[in-house]
Amino acid sequence: MLCEKFRQNVEFIQDLPRIMGRIALPVAGVNDLIALRESLESLQILPVYFSELNSPLLKEIAEKFNQSTTIYFSGDKTQSKNELIEIIKSKDSTYSPLALYFLIDNKIETSNDVINNYFDVLIKEVKFDKEIKNLIIISTICGSINGLSDGILMI
């Protein structure tokens, strides 16, 4: 059922704080970058599982996220970008980070200032566990290092 599918998907997620720490230091190797890519791929599937939950608000945000990614792949990047930004501004602890990472990963938003503003919204206004907040901060630091974010996300 849902829990089993979720568990099977989550087992491929590596120790993201450790990987991000190695990237920030910079002592990351190829295996770390591959583990990061595989973990992010597994994370992008999670919205499908969350959309099966009974929370009407969570279902609405999940459907909006799925719709915006579908719109992106159909070619309408502007509409997709606007919907992803709305999801970020909804300050949902699950879908707001996913929307931001989708914007970055697919180079929908390339302005570092705009991306940093979205990171600030997530860090300051969304209620995350401490570990997740630290991961987002590390991601911001990695994005600040010239050229590193492009190398990470283009694997």
Secondary structure, DSSP 8 states (H G I E B T S, - for coil): -HHHHHHHHHTT---HHHHHHHHHTT---HHHHHHHHHHHHHHHHHHHHHTTSS-HHHHHHHHHHHHHHHHHHHT-HHHHHHHHHHHHHTT-TTHHHHHHHHHHHTTS---HHHHHHHHHHHHHHS---HHHHHHHHHHHHHHHSTTHHHHHHT-
